[in-house]
C-alpha cells in the first residue's frame, strides 16, 4: 500500500525534516554557503554549494570541517573558527528562513495531524536556532519535540523512538535528503521522500516520493 494512502489511524507519529519539507528554504542555505566561501574564489564557492546540495540534512558543522580540509586544504578548524562560521551563517539564513514560503500542503497537514498524533522535527539545523525559527513561524504548537544538530540525524530519530511508546513500523519520516532516508532506514521506520519539481531525485528507486505535501491524505 502507498504510504500516502494508509488509513488515517495507522500512523502513531510523524517525524519531519524541516528545510525543504516544512519550509522552502533549500535555496536559502545554498546561497548562504556560496556567500560564506566566496572570498576564497568562485570555484571554491560553487564546490561548497554542490557539496551542500549533495548532502542535504547534514549538520552545517560537518560541512564546515569538510570544506576546511578538503576544499581549502587547511588545518582543521579550531572551535573559535567553527563558532565564527556558524555565527556568520546564522546571520545569512535566520530571517530568510523565518519569512520564506511553506512547502505546499505542509501547514494543512500539520494542523490536521497535530490533533491526532505526536509530530516531531529532526533536522540538521542547530537545535537552538531551529527552535527559534519554529517558534517565530508560529509552528511550535504543532510539534511534541523539535530536535536538531549537533547530534546526528539517525540519533535524533533513535532518541524519539526510545523516548515514546511507538512501534517503529508505524512511525513515518518525511525528508528531502538521502541522510533523511538513511536515518529512517537505520531505525527501521517507513520513509516518504519529498522531491521538489525540477530537482534531482536523490533516493533509491524503491522510495515513494511526492512533489509537496498536498497529496498526503491521512
C-alpha positions as CSV (number, residue, x, y, z in Angstrom):
1,X,0.0,0.0,0.0
2,X,1.2,3.5,-0.8
3,X,2.4,5.5,2.2
4,X,0.1,8.4,1.3
5,X,-2.9,6.1,1.3
6,X,-2.6,4.4,4.7
7,X,-5.7,4.7,6.9
8,X,-5.8,7.8,9.0
9,X,-5.4,5.9,12.2
10,X,-2.4,3.8,11.1
11,X,0.4,6.2,11.9
12,X,1.4,6.7,15.6
13,X,3.7,9.6,14.9
14,X,5.4,11.6,12.1
15,X,9.0,12.8,12.1
16,X,9.6,15.7,9.7
17,X,12.8,17.1,8.4
18,X,12.5,20.9,8.3
19,X,14.2,22.6,5.4
20,X,12.6,21.5,2.1
21,X,9.9,19.6,3.9
22,X,8.1,22.1,6.1
23,X,9.5,25.3,4.6
24,X,11.0,26.1,1.1
25,X,14.4,27.0,2.5
26,X,16.8,24.9,0.5
27,X,17.9,27.6,-1.8
28,X,18.5,30.0,1.1
29,X,21.0,27.6,2.6
30,X,22.8,27.1,-0.8
31,X,23.1,30.9,-1.2
32,X,24.5,31.2,2.3
33,X,27.2,28.7,1.7
34,X,28.1,30.4,-1.6
35,X,28.4,33.7,0.2
36,X,30.3,32.3,3.1
37,X,33.1,30.9,0.9
38,X,33.0,33.4,-2.0
39,X,36.2,35.2,-0.8
40,X,38.1,32.0,-1.5
41,X,37.1,32.3,-5.2
42,X,34.1,31.3,-7.3
43,X,35.4,27.7,-7.8
44,X,35.6,27.1,-4.0
45,X,32.2,28.8,-3.5
46,X,30.5,26.7,-6.1
47,X,32.1,23.5,-4.8
48,X,30.7,24.3,-1.3
49,X,27.2,24.7,-2.8
50,X,27.4,21.5,-4.7
51,X,28.6,19.6,-1.6
52,X,25.8,21.1,0.5
53,X,23.2,20.1,-2.1
54,X,24.6,16.6,-2.4
55,X,24.5,16.2,1.4
56,X,21.2,17.8,2.4
57,X,20.3,17.2,6.0
58,X,23.9,17.0,7.2
59,X,24.9,19.3,10.0
60,X,26.5,22.5,8.8
61,X,29.3,21.9,11.3
62,X,30.3,18.7,9.5
63,X,30.3,20.7,6.2
64,X,32.4,23.5,7.7
65,X,35.1,20.9,8.7
66,X,34.9,19.1,5.3
67,X,35.3,22.4,3.4
68,X,38.3,23.4,5.6
69,X,40.2,20.2,5.0
70,X,39.0,19.1,1.5
71,X,38.3,22.4,-0.4
72,X,40.7,24.8,1.4
73,X,43.4,22.3,2.3
74,X,43.9,24.0,5.6
75,X,44.5,22.6,9.1
76,X,41.3,21.5,11.0
77,X,39.1,24.3,12.2
78,X,39.5,25.5,15.8
79,X,36.5,25.8,18.0
80,X,36.7,29.6,17.6
81,X,36.8,29.4,13.8
82,X,33.8,27.0,13.8
83,X,31.8,29.3,16.0
84,X,32.6,32.3,13.8
85,X,31.5,30.4,10.6
86,X,28.3,29.4,12.5
87,X,27.6,33.0,13.6
88,X,28.0,34.3,10.0
89,X,26.0,31.5,8.5
90,X,23.1,32.1,11.0
91,X,23.1,35.8,10.1
92,X,22.7,35.0,6.4
93,X,19.9,32.5,6.9
94,X,17.9,33.1,10.0
95,X,15.5,35.8,9.0
96,X,15.2,34.4,5.4
97,X,14.1,31.0,6.8
98,X,11.6,32.6,9.2
99,X,10.0,34.5,6.3
100,X,10.2,32.0,3.4
101,X,7.2,30.2,1.9
102,X,6.0,27.0,3.5
103,X,6.1,23.8,1.4
104,X,2.7,23.4,-0.2
105,X,0.4,21.4,2.0
106,X,2.7,21.4,5.0
107,X,0.7,23.6,7.3
108,X,-2.6,21.9,6.4
109,X,-1.0,18.5,7.2
110,X,0.5,19.8,10.5
111,X,-2.8,21.4,11.5
112,X,-4.7,18.2,10.8
113,X,-2.3,15.6,12.2
114,X,-1.2,17.5,15.4
115,X,-4.7,16.9,16.8
116,X,-4.4,13.2,16.3
117,X,-0.8,12.0,16.9
118,X,2.6,13.5,18.1
119,X,4.6,15.2,15.5
120,X,8.4,15.8,15.6
121,X,11.2,17.6,13.8
122,X,14.6,16.0,13.3
123,X,16.8,18.4,11.4
124,X,20.4,19.1,10.6
125,X,19.9,22.8,11.7
126,X,21.4,23.6,15.1
127,X,18.7,22.9,17.7
128,X,18.7,26.3,19.4
129,X,18.4,28.1,16.1
130,X,15.8,25.7,14.8
131,X,13.6,26.2,17.9
132,X,13.7,30.0,17.4
133,X,12.7,29.6,13.7
134,X,9.9,27.2,14.5
135,X,8.6,29.5,17.3
136,X,8.7,32.6,15.2
137,X,7.0,30.9,12.3
138,X,4.1,30.0,14.7
139,X,4.7,26.3,14.3
140,X,5.7,25.3,17.8
141,X,2.2,24.4,18.8
142,X,2.2,21.5,16.3
143,X,5.3,19.7,17.5
144,X,5.8,17.5,20.5
145,X,9.6,18.0,20.2
146,X,11.9,19.9,17.9
147,X,15.4,18.3,17.7
148,X,18.4,19.4,15.7
149,X,22.2,19.2,15.5
150,X,24.9,18.7,16.7
151,X,23.5,15.2,17.2
152,X,23.5,13.2,14.0
153,X,20.0,12.8,12.5
154,X,19.9,9.0,12.9
155,X,20.5,9.5,16.6
156,X,17.8,12.2,16.8
157,X,15.3,9.7,15.3
158,X,16.6,6.9,17.7
159,X,16.1,9.3,20.6
160,X,12.5,9.9,19.6
161,X,11.7,6.2,19.3
162,X,13.2,5.4,22.6
163,X,11.5,8.3,24.5
164,X,7.9,7.5,23.4
165,X,5.8,4.3,23.3
166,X,5.9,4.0,19.5
167,X,6.0,1.0,17.1
168,X,8.8,1.8,14.6
169,X,6.8,0.4,11.7
170,X,4.0,2.9,12.4
171,X,6.2,6.0,12.6
172,X,6.6,7.8,9.4
173,X,9.6,10.0,8.5
174,X,9.3,12.7,5.7
175,X,12.5,14.1,4.3
176,X,14.1,15.6,1.2
177,X,17.7,14.3,1.5
178,X,19.4,11.0,1.4
179,X,20.5,11.3,5.0
180,X,16.9,11.5,6.0
181,X,16.2,8.2,4.2
182,X,19.3,6.6,5.7
183,X,18.3,7.8,9.2
184,X,14.8,6.3,8.8
185,X,16.2,3.1,7.3
186,X,18.7,2.6,10.1
187,X,15.9,3.0,12.7
188,X,13.5,0.7,10.9
189,X,10.8,3.2,10.2
190,X,8.9,3.9,6.9
191,X,10.1,6.9,4.8
192,X,8.5,9.2,2.3
193,X,10.7,11.4,0.2
194,X,9.8,15.0,-0.9
195,X,11.4,15.9,-4.2
196,X,10.8,19.5,-5.4
197,X,9.6,19.6,-9.0
198,X,12.7,20.0,-11.2
199,X,15.1,18.7,-8.6
200,X,17.1,15.5,-9.0
201,X,15.7,12.6,-7.0
202,X,18.4,11.6,-4.5
203,X,16.6,8.4,-3.3
204,X,16.7,4.8,-4.4
205,X,14.0,3.7,-6.9
206,X,12.1,1.9,-4.2
207,X,11.4,5.1,-2.2
208,X,8.0,6.6,-2.7
209,X,8.2,10.4,-3.4
210,X,5.9,13.4,-3.5
211,X,6.4,16.8,-5.0
212,X,4.8,18.5,-2.0
213,X,2.7,17.6,1.0
214,X,-0.7,18.4,-0.6
215,X,-1.4,14.8,-1.6
216,X,-0.8,13.2,1.8
217,X,-4.3,12.3,2.7
218,X,-4.0,10.9,6.2
